[in-house]
Amino acid sequence: MTQLKGYVNTEYLQTVGEFISNLKQRSYTLMQIHPGQTILDVGCGPASDTIQLAHLVGQVGKVFGVDHDQNMIDEAEKCAEIAGVSGWVKHKCADSGSLPFETNTFDACRSERVFQHLLDPEQTLSEMIRVTKVGGRVAVLDTDWSSFSIDTPEVDIERRLARVNAERVLNNGYSGRQLYRLFKRQELTDITIEIHPLVVTDYTFARQCAVLDEIEYIALTEYSFTDQEIQRWHTYLEQADVSGTFFGSINQVMAVGRKPR
């Protein structure tokens, strides 16, 4: 399968998923999930959340996950089988902008770090609302890459690289800060917005999670960055790593709303 813009592999999803496990749990809480409910996870990846959701709804409930990548779906089905929840957890390859479910099917619906990859996130949100039952909750957790920050005296280089990531590496790098507007335009009620800052002090981990290798390559080959600039950037970050002073941060935005009656 051709990799789409912003594509990340299973290993990446698992690594970042573990890092934000508390935010996953927070999304489940805000969705007010109960045993026996039917839940949808949009952009399910390799069953990162559907297996956890399966334990919340129990065998009398149902969990569905959708993803555009058939390889992810195949992996998700295997993981559900190994976890012993395949009897009430199913995964489908589908376009998030045209979900293959009837209107008013799910008690709650969620999406996590998916909107940053979408060209038309509002269409996906509209579909999530459509397939959610009246009165049900829709939860979206996404990244505001404009808040991506690394401590360095090379502020100009750092800010320019942040824009390369938000505007070139990703389809919708400013997705997190857009959620309130999207939820209001879709006329969801009881909207809750939470900001969750993430702090990283491990340089190697930060390079992996922020795909710095890819950002720097694109900056050099497609933008007006010089080898000298990237070298200065590297030199300081490597020095910070050695001295134990590396620091990076970014905001995750959680939006939850209720489908109006």
C-alpha positions in Angstrom: 0.0 0.0 0.0 1.3 3.5 -0.8 2.1 5.4 2.3 0.0 8.6 2.7 1.3 11.9 3.9 2.1 11.8 7.6 2.0 8.0 7.7 3.4 6.4 10.8 4.0 2.7 11.4 2.8 0.3 14.2 5.9 0.8 16.3 5.5 4.5 16.3 1.8 4.3 17.3 2.6 1.9 20.1 5.4 4.1 21.4 3.4 7.3 21.4 0.3 5.4 22.6 2.2 4.3 25.8 3.5 7.8 26.3 -0.1 9.3 26.3 -1.9 6.4 28.0 -3.3 8.7 30.6 -4.9 10.8 27.9 -6.5 7.7 26.4 -8.0 6.8 29.7 -9.2 10.4 30.1 -11.0 10.2 26.7 -12.8 6.9 27.8 -13.9 8.7 31.0 -15.3 11.7 29.2 -17.2 9.4 26.8 -19.0 7.9 29.8 -18.7 4.3 28.5 -20.8 1.6 30.2 -21.0 -2.2 29.9 -23.3 -3.2 27.0 -22.7 -0.2 24.9 -21.6 -0.1 21.2 -18.5 2.1 20.6 -16.6 3.2 17.5 -12.9 4.1 17.3 -12.1 6.1 14.1 -8.4 5.6 13.0 -8.0 2.5 15.2 -4.5 1.5 14.0 -3.4 -1.8 15.4 -6.2 -2.0 18.0 -4.4 0.4 20.3 -7.7 1.4 21.9 -10.3 -1.0 20.7 -9.0 -3.8 23.0 -9.1 -1.4 26.0 -12.6 -0.3 25.0 -13.6 -4.0 24.8 -13.0 -4.4 28.5 -15.1 -1.4 29.3 -18.2 -2.5 27.4 -17.8 -6.2 28.3 -18.9 -9.2 26.2 -22.5 -7.8 26.1 -21.2 -4.7 24.3 -19.6 -4.1 20.9 -16.6 -2.2 19.7 -15.8 -1.4 16.1 -12.6 0.2 14.8 -12.0 1.6 11.4 -8.8 2.6 9.6 -7.8 3.5 6.0 -4.8 1.1 6.1 -5.7 -2.5 5.5 -2.4 -3.6 7.1 -3.4 -1.9 10.3 -6.8 -3.6 10.2 -5.1 -7.0 9.7 -2.8 -6.3 12.7 -5.8 -5.1 14.8 -7.7 -8.3 14.1 -4.8 -10.4 15.1 -4.3 -8.4 18.3 -8.0 -8.7 19.2 -7.8 -12.5 18.7 -4.7 -12.8 20.9 -6.4 -10.6 23.6 -9.4 -12.8 23.6 -11.9 -10.1 22.7 -12.5 -10.8 19.0 -16.0 -12.0 19.8 -17.2 -8.5 20.4 -14.5 -6.4 18.7 -14.4 -5.9 14.9 -12.1 -3.8 12.6 -12.9 -2.6 9.1 -10.9 -0.8 6.4 -12.9 2.4 5.7 -12.7 6.0 4.8 -13.3 8.2 7.8 -15.1 10.7 5.6 -17.7 8.0 4.6 -18.2 5.6 7.5 -19.8 2.3 6.6 -22.4 2.4 9.4 -26.1 3.3 9.7 -27.1 6.6 11.3 -27.5 6.5 15.1 -25.6 3.2 15.6 -23.1 4.0 18.4 -23.5 5.0 22.0 -20.2 6.9 21.7 -17.5 7.6 19.1 -13.8 8.6 19.4 -10.8 9.6 17.3 -7.2 10.1 18.5 -4.4 11.9 16.6 -6.2 11.3 13.3 -7.5 14.8 12.4 -3.9 16.0 12.0 -3.6 13.7 8.9 -6.9 14.6 7.3 -7.5 17.0 4.4 -11.2 17.4 5.4 -11.5 16.8 9.2 -14.9 18.5 9.4 -16.3 15.8 7.1 -14.9 13.1 9.3 -16.4 14.8 12.4 -19.7 15.1 10.6 -19.7 11.3 9.9 -18.7 10.5 13.5 -21.7 12.5 14.7 -24.0 10.9 12.1 -23.3 7.4 13.3 -23.5 8.3 17.0 -26.9 8.0 18.7 -28.8 11.1 19.7 -27.5 12.1 23.1 -24.3 10.1 22.6 -20.8 11.6 23.1 -18.2 12.3 20.4 -14.6 12.6 21.6 -11.5 13.8 19.6 -8.0 14.0 20.9 -5.5 15.7 18.5 -2.3 17.6 18.5 -1.7 21.3 18.1 1.6 21.2 16.3 1.8 25.0 16.4 2.6 24.6 20.1 5.6 22.3 19.4 8.6 23.8 21.1 12.2 22.8 21.8 14.6 24.8 24.0 17.4 26.1 21.9 19.2 29.4 21.2 18.5 28.8 17.5 14.9 30.0 17.8 14.5 31.1 14.2 15.6 27.6 13.0 13.4 25.9 15.6 10.3 28.0 14.6 10.8 27.4 10.9 11.2 23.7 11.4 8.0 23.6 13.4 6.2 25.2 10.4 7.7 22.6 8.0 6.2 19.9 10.2 2.8 21.5 10.6 2.4 22.7 7.1 4.3 20.2 5.0 4.9 16.9 6.8 1.2 16.8 8.0 -2.0 17.5 6.1 -3.5 19.4 9.1 -0.8 20.1 11.6 -2.9 22.8 13.4 -5.8 20.3 14.0 -5.8 20.5 17.8 -6.6 24.2 18.0 -9.4 23.8 15.4 -11.4 21.4 17.4 -13.5 23.9 19.4 -14.5 25.6 16.2 -15.4 22.4 14.4 -17.5 21.1 17.3 -19.4 24.4 17.5 -20.0 24.4 13.8 -21.4 20.9 14.0 -23.7 22.1 16.8 -22.6 19.6 19.4 -23.8 20.4 22.9 -22.2 20.2 26.3 -18.8 20.8 24.7 -15.7 20.2 26.9 -12.3 21.3 25.9 -9.1 20.3 27.7 -5.5 21.2 27.0 -2.9 18.5 28.0 0.7 19.6 27.7 3.3 16.9 27.0 6.9 17.3 28.2 9.8 15.4 26.7 13.3 15.5 28.2 14.7 12.5 26.3 16.3 13.7 23.1 16.2 10.3 21.3 12.6 9.9 22.2 11.8 13.4 21.0 13.5 12.8 17.6 11.4 9.7 17.1 8.0 11.1 18.2 8.5 14.4 16.4 9.9 12.7 13.3 12.8 15.2 13.3 14.8 13.2 10.7 12.0 13.6 8.2 11.4 17.3 9.1 15.1 18.1 8.7 15.4 16.3 5.4 12.4 18.1 3.9 13.7 21.4 5.3 17.0 20.9 3.4 15.6 19.5 0.2 12.4 21.6 -0.3 12.9 24.8 1.8 15.6 27.4 2.2 17.5 25.7 5.1 21.3 25.3 4.8 23.5 22.5 6.0 25.1 25.0 8.4 21.8 25.8 10.0 20.9 22.2 10.5 24.3 21.5 11.9 24.1 24.3 14.4 20.6 23.0 15.4 22.0 19.5 15.9 25.1 20.7 17.8 23.1 22.4 20.4 20.5 19.6 20.9 23.3 17.0 21.2 25.0 19.2 23.8 21.7 19.5 25.7 21.3 15.8 25.5 24.8 15.1 27.0 24.3 17.7 29.7 20.8 16.4 30.6 19.1 19.7 29.8 17.2 18.8 26.7 13.6 20.0 26.9 10.6 19.9 24.5 6.9 20.3 24.8 3.6 20.2 22.9 -0.1 20.5 23.6 -2.7 17.8 23.0 -6.3 19.1 22.8 -9.3 17.0 23.9 -12.7 17.9 22.7 -15.9 16.1 23.8 -19.5 17.0 22.8 -22.9 15.5 22.9 -25.0 14.8 19.8 -28.0 17.1 20.1 -31.5 15.8 20.3 
